[in-house]
Amino acid sequence: MGKDLAEQFPVAKQVFEKADEALGFALSDLCFNGPAEQLQLTENTQPAILTTSIAALRAMEAEGFGKADFVAGHSLGEYTALVAGASLSLSDAVKTVRVRGRYMQEAVPVGAGAMAAILGADLSTVMQACAEASDGQVCSPANINSQNQVVIAGNAEAIDRAMALLKGRGAKRAIKLQVSAPFHCALMRPAQDRLASDLHETTFEDLEIPLVTNVDAQAVTAGGEARDALVRQVSQTVRWLESVEFLIGHGVQSFMEIGPGKVLSGLVRQIDRSVSCVNVEDTVSLRAAREALGA
């Protein structure tokens, strides 16, 4: 990921070089050449996605894209948003997300936790099923992605019970996700406590662009508030639906997804089809985004 951006844009290449220097190993080589099994390790995936996303952003800036009115990111993407908003340095961000990935992986024994995507059930139905399925364990919404897509997380047995309940209550699909840990639920508190210590030793400047946080779905500009939101984010729900609704309610009509994939663009379209979405992950999509915005 990000190889052609680095080849085509000197500013993008510099982003990968800074990440390599900060981490003390060649993340760029891992991004460009693999192997896939190493890149897919959580502690490598998180800095790789962040670095590629910022490389795409710097390439966009070099091509004359204007400044955003707001920034936001889904889970890991909130770190990218903070770098884009000039609150967090790239070096601090990649080092932090690398340990974040490790802390999350180590918080729960492999196989003890699970996550599942629930499609076609409203949030109140999902929350009720989670409450019933808990039975002394953890089971709760992890990502509220759109009106019809909620991801749940918790103990594996509780997630299985919730999936069965929701299938019986009309959910179109309940899909177990292939993830390394049950993110954004109470089982992540050990990871949250470890990360909080690191974040409180990290410099957060006040943002140049307001950030809409995952945990509150509200805009902040103070660096301290952004840090606090990142700490709470580890074990709390990603409120993406409300974040997008907040942005639209404040006049945002064009969304630009920066980084690998188009998942968030799809979610935004599910939430409100009247807004426009473009994604930038490589040179081809960057050119297409510029043409779309120009049109």
C-alpha positions in Angstrom: 0.0 0.0 0.0 1.1 3.5 -0.8 3.9 2.5 -3.1 2.8 4.5 -6.2 2.2 7.6 -4.0 5.7 7.5 -2.7 7.0 7.0 -6.3 5.0 9.9 -7.7 5.0 12.4 -4.9 8.2 13.4 -3.0 6.1 14.7 -0.1 4.5 11.2 0.2 7.9 9.6 0.1 9.0 11.8 2.9 6.0 10.7 5.0 7.2 7.0 4.7 10.7 8.0 5.5 9.6 9.9 8.7 7.6 6.9 9.8 10.5 4.5 9.2 12.7 6.8 11.3 10.2 7.1 14.1 9.6 3.4 14.3 13.2 2.3 13.9 12.5 -0.2 11.1 11.5 -0.1 7.4 7.7 0.2 7.6 7.8 1.5 4.1 9.3 -1.8 2.8 6.6 -3.7 4.6 3.9 -1.5 3.1 5.3 -1.7 -0.4 6.5 -5.3 -0.5 5.0 -7.3 2.3 5.0 -10.1 3.3 1.2 -9.9 3.8 1.3 -12.0 7.0 3.6 -9.5 8.7 1.6 -6.5 7.4 -1.6 -8.0 8.8 -0.3 -8.1 12.3 -2.2 -5.5 14.3 0.9 -3.7 15.5 2.1 -3.3 11.9 -1.3 -2.8 10.2 -2.2 0.3 12.3 0.9 2.4 11.6 0.9 1.2 8.0 -2.7 2.4 7.4 -2.0 5.7 9.2 1.2 6.4 7.2 -0.3 5.6 3.9 -3.3 7.8 4.7 -1.0 10.8 5.6 1.0 10.1 2.5 -2.2 10.4 0.5 -3.1 13.6 2.3 0.3 15.2 1.6 0.0 14.3 -2.1 -3.4 15.9 -2.2 -2.0 19.1 -0.6 0.7 19.1 -3.3 -2.0 18.9 -5.9 -3.8 21.9 -4.6 -6.7 20.4 -2.7 -8.2 22.9 -0.3 -8.3 22.7 3.5 -11.1 20.7 5.1 -13.7 22.3 7.4 -13.7 19.3 9.7 -11.7 16.1 10.2 -12.9 12.8 11.6 -11.7 9.2 11.6 -13.2 5.8 12.4 -11.3 4.2 15.3 -7.7 4.1 14.2 -8.6 6.8 11.6 -9.0 9.3 14.5 -5.2 9.4 14.8 -4.9 10.2 11.1 -7.5 13.0 11.6 -5.4 14.4 14.4 -2.3 14.5 12.2 -4.3 16.1 9.5 -5.6 18.7 12.0 -2.0 19.5 13.1 -2.6 18.3 16.7 -0.4 15.2 16.7 2.9 14.8 14.9 3.3 11.9 12.4 6.2 10.5 14.5 4.2 10.4 17.7 1.1 9.1 15.9 2.8 6.1 14.3 4.7 5.2 17.5 1.4 5.4 19.5 -0.7 3.4 17.1 1.9 0.6 17.0 1.8 0.1 20.8 -2.0 0.6 20.7 -2.3 -2.4 18.4 -0.1 -4.4 20.7 -2.0 -3.4 23.8 -5.4 -4.3 22.2 -4.1 -7.7 21.1 -2.7 -8.5 24.6 -5.8 -7.3 26.5 -7.8 -10.4 25.8 -6.6 -14.0 25.2 -6.9 -15.2 21.6 -10.3 -16.7 21.1 -11.9 -15.3 24.3 -13.4 -12.3 22.5 -15.3 -11.8 19.3 -17.0 -9.2 17.1 -20.0 -9.5 14.8 -21.6 -7.2 12.2 -25.3 -7.0 12.5 -27.1 -5.8 9.3 -30.7 -4.8 9.0 -31.6 -4.4 12.7 -32.2 -1.0 14.4 -29.9 0.1 17.2 -32.5 -0.4 20.0 -33.1 -4.0 18.9 -29.3 -4.6 18.9 -28.8 -3.0 22.3 -31.7 -5.0 23.8 -30.3 -8.3 22.4 -26.8 -7.4 23.7 -28.2 -6.8 27.2 -30.0 -10.1 27.2 -27.1 -12.0 25.8 -24.5 -10.6 28.3 -25.4 -13.0 31.2 -22.6 -11.7 33.3 -20.2 -11.3 30.3 -19.5 -8.3 28.0 -21.6 -7.8 24.9 -22.2 -4.3 23.5 -22.3 -2.2 20.4 -18.7 -1.4 19.3 -19.3 0.5 16.1 -22.6 2.2 15.2 -21.8 2.6 11.5 -25.1 3.4 9.9 -28.8 3.1 10.5 -28.7 -0.5 9.4 -25.2 -1.6 10.4 -24.0 -2.1 14.0 -20.9 -4.1 15.0 -21.0 -5.7 18.4 -18.1 -6.9 20.6 -17.5 -8.8 23.8 -16.9 -12.3 25.1 -17.2 -14.9 22.3 -20.0 -16.8 24.0 -22.0 -13.7 24.6 -21.6 -12.6 21.0 -22.8 -16.0 19.8 -25.9 -15.6 22.0 -26.6 -12.1 20.7 -26.2 -13.2 17.1 -28.8 -16.0 17.6 -31.2 -13.6 19.3 -30.9 -11.0 16.5 -31.3 -13.5 13.8 -34.6 -14.5 15.5 -35.7 -10.9 15.7 -35.4 -10.0 12.0 -31.8 -9.0 11.5 -31.0 -9.6 7.8 -27.5 -10.9 8.6 -25.3 -11.5 11.6 -21.7 -12.1 10.5 -18.8 -13.1 12.8 -15.8 -10.9 12.0 -12.3 -12.2 11.5 -10.6 -9.9 14.0 -7.7 -10.4 16.4 -9.5 -8.9 19.5 -12.9 -7.6 20.6 -12.3 -3.8 20.0 -14.3 -1.0 21.5 -15.8 -2.8 24.4 -15.2 -3.1 28.2 -12.8 -6.0 27.6 -10.4 -3.4 26.2 -10.0 -1.5 29.6 -6.6 -3.0 30.2 -5.4 -1.7 26.8 -7.0 1.7 27.6 -5.2 2.0 30.9 -1.8 1.2 29.2 -2.4 3.5 26.3 -3.6 6.4 28.6 -0.1 6.5 30.2 1.5 6.8 26.8 -0.9 9.4 25.5 -0.5 11.6 28.6 3.3 11.7 27.8 2.5 12.7 24.2 2.2 16.3 23.0 -1.2 17.3 21.6 -1.4 20.8 20.1 -4.8 22.5 19.7 -6.3 21.6 16.3 -6.2 23.8 13.3 -9.3 22.0 12.0 -12.1 20.9 14.3 -12.1 17.1 15.0 -15.4 15.2 15.4 -14.6 12.5 18.0 -15.7 8.9 17.9 -16.8 8.8 21.5 -18.9 12.0 21.7 -19.8 12.7 18.0 -19.0 16.4 18.8 -16.4 18.7 17.5 -13.3 19.6 19.6 -10.4 21.9 18.9 -8.4 21.7 22.2 -5.6 19.2 22.2 -6.4 18.0 25.7 -9.9 17.1 24.7 -8.6 15.2 21.7 -6.3 13.2 23.9 -9.1 12.4 26.3 -11.3 11.2 23.5 -8.6 8.9 22.2 -8.2 7.4 25.7 -11.9 6.7 26.1 -12.2 5.5 22.5 -10.4 2.3 23.2 -13.2 0.7 25.3 -16.2 2.8 24.1 -18.4 2.7 21.1 -17.4 4.3 17.8 -20.4 6.6 17.1 -19.8 6.9 13.4 -23.5 7.4 12.4 -23.9 10.3 14.8 -20.6 11.8 13.7 -21.6 11.9 10.1 -25.0 13.3 11.1 -23.3 16.0 13.1 -21.1 16.9 10.1 -24.1 17.0 7.7 -26.0 19.1 10.3 -23.1 21.6 10.2 -23.3 22.0 6.5 -20.9 19.4 5.2 -21.9 18.2 1.8 -18.7 16.7 0.5 -16.7 13.9 2.2 -13.2 12.8 1.3 -12.0 9.4 2.6 -8.2 9.3 2.7 -6.4 6.0 3.0 -6.7 2.4 1.9 -10.2 1.3 0.9 -13.7 2.8 0.5 -15.5 1.4 3.5 -16.3 4.8 5.1 -17.5 6.2 1.8 -20.0 3.4 1.6 -21.2 4.0 5.1 -21.6 7.8 4.5 -23.7 6.9 1.4 -25.8 4.6 3.6 -26.4 7.4 6.1 -27.3 10.1 3.5 -27.3 9.6 -0.2 -27.6 13.3 -0.9 -23.9 14.0 0.0 -21.0 13.4 -2.2 -18.1 11.1 -1.3 -14.7 10.5 -2.9 -11.7 8.5 -1.8 -8.0 8.9 -2.2 -5.7 5.9 -1.6 -3.4 6.1 -4.6 -2.5 8.2 -7.6 -5.4 7.0 -9.8 -8.0 7.7 -7.1 -6.4 11.1 -6.4 -6.8 12.2 -10.0 -10.3 10.9 -10.0 -11.2 12.8 -6.8 -9.8 16.0 -8.3 -11.9 15.5 -11.4 -15.0 14.8 -9.4 -14.6 17.8 -7.2 -13.8 20.0 -10.2 -17.0 18.7 -11.9 
